[in-house]
Amino acid sequence: MTELIRDLTNTEYHKKPAVSRSQLMELQKSPKKYWWKYLSGEAEEEKSDALDLGTAFHTLILEPSDFGKTIAIVPDDIKNPTTAQINAKEPKTDSTRLLLEWWDNFIEQNENKIMLRQKDINNLQRMAKSIREEPAAQIILGQKGIIEPSVFWTDEETGLQIKSRPDFITADGKICVDVKTTKSVGLDDFQKSIVNYGYDLQAFMCMEACRRYFGYSPEAFIFVVCEKDEPHDTAFYLADEYVLRRGEMLYRNLLDKLKQCQDADKWPSAGGGAIEPISLPKWEINKMEK
């Protein structure tokens, strides 16, 4: 059975007990890292500025009318209070007292919102503008569709509960879109990013989510990519069969590994406990041979 939920927040989605792409990427590093982060109950919840910026950027691109509902803008001239100022029994100066009062009121008025500096918002707005100006974005993102649906299903081979959250699916289910920020949109650079960050695994899982919900696979998976630094170059990449095939291989292999670890209740380290030979990098060996 496949379930699609339209209005889950990112936080609610991550709390749902199912296996996500980011969890499988942690398993790829090592089963021990997966166990520590998701099963031990001892790992501290990570707070990522990059994740907050990514969420804000997605909102600007996909749901700009909701930006004020989810993002609170902190003026650049307002300082963050220090730990000592926060923990002090009494503020040492009037300026400290006023600063702490400002933050208390601001946090109370913007509960559950992502708080970002104005300078960061300005940069995200320039990035969003750079994408929206491109004809490809107007054609793809200008269509009616489903924005950030949360899709849940059961993998038949392992019995594991799986989840995926495509950024955008056209209403007819024919195009699936993923929005990415990157250091470089150059073809060679983004090809490396696909492999290094598991974007191929994400592409396959999004396509699989669509296939299970609509009853057929989308005709295209498109990466909408924007550089973080000005002038915010953009690119639109159509995932080919090799991207999706490698994503499927990772998906199948990692789910099988996760199932084996769960059944045996063993979560080995990256090295697997064996002694392996190690040498120098090839470039250093080449220097030695010269």
Sequence and secondary structure as in RCSB ss.txt:
>XXXX:A:sequence
MTELIRDLTNTEYHKKPAVSRSQLMELQKSPKKYWWKYLSGEAEEEKSDALDLGTAFHTLILEPSDFGKTIAIVP
DDIKNPTTAQINAKEPKTDSTRLLLEWWDNFIEQNENKIMLRQKDINNLQRMAKSIREEPAAQIILGQKGIIEPS
VFWTDEETGLQIKSRPDFITADGKICVDVKTTKSVGLDDFQKSIVNYGYDLQAFMCMEACRRYFGYSPEAFIFVV
CEKDEPHDTAFYLADEYVLRRGEMLYRNLLDKLKQCQDADKWPSAGGGAIEPISLPKWEINKMEK
>XXXX:A:secstr
  EEESS  HHHHHHSSSB HHHHHHHHH HHHHIIIIISS S     HHHHHHHHHHHHHH GGGHHHHEEEE 
TTS    HHHHH SS SSHHHHHHHHHHHHHHHHTTT EEEEHHHHHHHHHHHHHHHTSHHHHHHTTS EEES E
EEEE TTT  EEEE  SEEETTS EEEEEEEES   HHHHHHHHHHTTHHHHHHHHHHHHHHHHSS  SEEEEEE
EESSTT  EEEEE  HHHHHHHHHHHHHHHHHHHHHHHHT    TTTT        HHHHHHHH 
